[in-house]
Amino acid sequence: MGRTFSVRDTVTPNNTPYAIARYSADELKEALKKMYLIRKFEEGAEDSYMRGLIHGTMHLSIGQEASAVGSCMSLSDEDKITSTHRGHGHCVAKGADLSRMFAEFFGKESGYCKGRGGSMHIADPSKGNLGANGIVGGGLPIAVGAALSAKRLGTGAVTVCFFGDGANNEGAFHEALNMAKVWNLPVVFVCENNKYGMSTSTERSTAVKNIADRAVAYAMPGVTVDGNDFSAVAEAVDAAVERARKGEGPSLVENVTYRWRGHSKSDRNRYRTKEEIAEWQSRDPIAAMAKLLTDHKIASEDEIAGIEADATRIIEEAIAFATEGANPKIEEVTRDVYTQEIAS
Amino acid sequence: MHTKTDLRELSYAEAIREAMDIAMAQDERVILMGEDIGVYGGAFGVTGDLIEKYGMDRVMDTPISELGGAGVAVGAAMTGLRPIFEFQFSDFATLGMEQIVNQAAKIRYMLGGAVSVPVVMRFPSGSGTGAAAQHSQSLEAWTAHVPGLKVVQPATPADAKGLLLAALEDPDPVMIYEHKILYKMKGHVPEGHYTTPIGKAAVMREGKDLTIVATAIMVHKALDAAETLATEGIDAEVIDLRTIRPMDRDTVLASVRKTGRLVCVYEAVKTLGVGAEVSAMVAESDAFDYLDAPIIRLGGAECPIPYNPELEKAVVPQVPDILEAARNLAKGRI
């Protein structure tokens, strides 16, 4: 059950991987660059935390870069995404400015949310990113609402709704998928199944083997793909986006992936083994993407080293921008609670 | 209601429907969402036959999914539509609180002002229908406790229309608590488009001896009590709070400075609610110096709403309760 349509239906010349057949060399190199930017953003965030430059917590998506970037390949700035607490990668994939992201992470006025949101609420509506969300499942109904707007206003936009395996047991997931299908809305539900909702494995929390199996209950296509395989992710999500754009309604895509780091900074990794983590680290989505590009002569190893160096430089500049930025003014703490401030 | 017979009268429900009709005719972005609001016309008949005029794409029956429905309204409001979401009973909004409290109220702030959430939500609330504990609550203080939301409680048909049209013009989320017993109450409603300002109380009756601050159906009970009190030589001022977030501090404090006595009457559970806020507002201001007697709060009993009709009446303030409190205050008995 569940696999009511297959991404493998796509026939490409000479059996080349979907991404190679579908995207130009520049687009593929840009995708790899975004994957490096995500990895290095996360590493920079972790390092900044360790050095005491920022407070709070963070949820790092190292190891999940192919899912974020592959899922956004056929989206324009008019298309929307909703994101999760593990949302830095989605933000980068949707085209955010790394400097403003880091500034937000550092709590600065120059950040995307002017220092009011932090890691868990980074958004960039100008690029169609409606925001990360601190509530598991919080973005699912909101994504359906965005798709309702697109349909009603005739914008042609598609909404990609990112959520994790944990969210698939929230009522909001079931209500959102049901309504999306009842109203046949242009939304793609992308489940990033990284195996654990905090410490509880999907085996212990979820009645179905594949989360995509749940698509059957909502009469929409559901497919499970290797979320560390950029081409497989792009193939599945692109097909779902195309369906949505043609008015054929919602789909559910499950990207099976893994977070290398713990759930958040408090995680001591007592629920999984070092061997399991090492096994997934050997399936590094960025290394796989780099190999895909060299194997198909899209980029040389030198070019790839150059892309990585470029990403490193952008992150360094972003951290410098964030470090130098001004803190928000305490007397402006209630600004933006309402559009017009209400006297207390 | 206290209206002249030559003025057009509508019921409170009809006034709300007229507001929605005007808004939908003016603005394609306005849509209605809720359970059984289409051909059924709404559990209380508020949406009525609007589906015939605007079709099921704009008068959308939702599944029985309060959390999801509220969230769809939030997402739609963020991306260009102006949804009016009806919770069938305000009690059912407890199933949608996540989207109201964590999302609608906070998205603008969390995103540094980059996005507004112009959603309107309607909450049929209150007791008096014999529907018992899960269909009769007055939970407006829940949402009024959350910065980012605006919360109104219209007491008259005219304000029910004007506040809804004001809510639709407001860029921020507005929660409208409508008392079910008021739906059939008639009163003068001006024709056409007008707005009742959010955040402004109304002095319904001027008086000099004591101030009665009331919300929703209690406004009418307070006005009834004031008529009786007048025959006893007690001149009560009655204020309809209309909005509980943001609260109209100026109107309440000015009245208390004038009368020196305050009764606050509301249907919700007495403790930790609107009465506490009104009382604290007075206590923390210079109006405190004008008080000649302690403040009295009249609110609901510390009890779920019971089924038996006599018990149901007993747990919320009634006119005799207001009379007793006002007489005691005016005659210096407390």
Chai-1 contact restraints between the chains, C-beta under 6 A:
chainA,res_idxA,chainB,res_idxB,connection_type,confidence,min_distance_angstrom,max_distance_angstrom,comment,restraint_id
A,C113,B,L111,contact,1.0,0.0,6.0,A-B,restraint_1
A,C113,B,G112,contact,1.0,0.0,6.0,A-B,restraint_2
A,K114,B,G112,contact,1.0,0.0,6.0,A-B,restraint_3
A,R116,B,Y109,contact,1.0,0.0,6.0,A-B,restraint_4
A,R116,B,G112,contact,1.0,0.0,6.0,A-B,restraint_5
A,G117,B,M110,contact,1.0,0.0,6.0,A-B,restraint_6
A,H121,B,M110,contact,1.0,0.0,6.0,A-B,restraint_7
A,A123,B,L111,contact,1.0,0.0,6.0,A-B,restraint_8
A,P125,B,A114,contact,1.0,0.0,6.0,A-B,restraint_9
A,P125,B,V115,contact,1.0,0.0,6.0,A-B,restraint_10
A,G131,B,L111,contact,1.0,0.0,6.0,A-B,restraint_11
A,I135,B,N102,contact,1.0,0.0,6.0,A-B,restraint_12
A,G138,B,Q103,contact,1.0,0.0,6.0,A-B,restraint_13
A,P141,B,G68,contact,1.0,0.0,6.0,A-B,restraint_14
A,P141,B,G71,contact,1.0,0.0,6.0,A-B,restraint_15
A,P141,B,V72,contact,1.0,0.0,6.0,A-B,restraint_16
A,I142,B,G71,contact,1.0,0.0,6.0,A-B,restraint_17
A,I142,B,V74,contact,1.0,0.0,6.0,A-B,restraint_18
A,I142,B,G75,contact,1.0,0.0,6.0,A-B,restraint_19
A,V144,B,V72,contact,1.0,0.0,6.0,A-B,restraint_20
A,G145,B,V72,contact,1.0,0.0,6.0,A-B,restraint_21
A,G145,B,V74,contact,1.0,0.0,6.0,A-B,restraint_22
A,G145,B,G75,contact,1.0,0.0,6.0,A-B,restraint_23
A,G145,B,A76,contact,1.0,0.0,6.0,A-B,restraint_24
A,A146,B,G75,contact,1.0,0.0,6.0,A-B,restraint_25
A,A146,B,T79,contact,1.0,0.0,6.0,A-B,restraint_26
A,L148,B,A76,contact,1.0,0.0,6.0,A-B,restraint_27
A,S149,B,A76,contact,1.0,0.0,6.0,A-B,restraint_28
A,S149,B,T79,contact,1.0,0.0,6.0,A-B,restraint_29
A,S149,B,G80,contact,1.0,0.0,6.0,A-B,restraint_30
A,S149,B,L81,contact,1.0,0.0,6.0,A-B,restraint_31
A,L153,B,G80,contact,1.0,0.0,6.0,A-B,restraint_32
A,G171,B,L67,contact,1.0,0.0,6.0,A-B,restraint_33
A,A172,B,L67,contact,1.0,0.0,6.0,A-B,restraint_34
A,E175,B,S65,contact,1.0,0.0,6.0,A-B,restraint_35
A,E175,B,L67,contact,1.0,0.0,6.0,A-B,restraint_36
A,E175,B,G68,contact,1.0,0.0,6.0,A-B,restraint_37
A,A176,B,G68,contact,1.0,0.0,6.0,A-B,restraint_38
A,M179,B,G68,contact,1.0,0.0,6.0,A-B,restraint_39
A,D336,B,R108,contact,1.0,0.0,6.0,A-B,restraint_40
A,D336,B,Y109,contact,1.0,0.0,6.0,A-B,restraint_41
A,D336,B,G113,contact,1.0,0.0,6.0,A-B,restraint_42
A,V337,B,Y109,contact,1.0,0.0,6.0,A-B,restraint_43
A,V337,B,P147,contact,1.0,0.0,6.0,A-B,restraint_44
A,V337,B,G148,contact,1.0,0.0,6.0,A-B,restraint_45
A,Y338,B,D172,contact,1.0,0.0,6.0,A-B,restraint_46
A,T339,B,S116,contact,1.0,0.0,6.0,A-B,restraint_47
A,T339,B,P171,contact,1.0,0.0,6.0,A-B,restraint_48
A,T339,B,D172,contact,1.0,0.0,6.0,A-B,restraint_49
A,I342,B,P246,contact,1.0,0.0,6.0,A-B,restraint_50
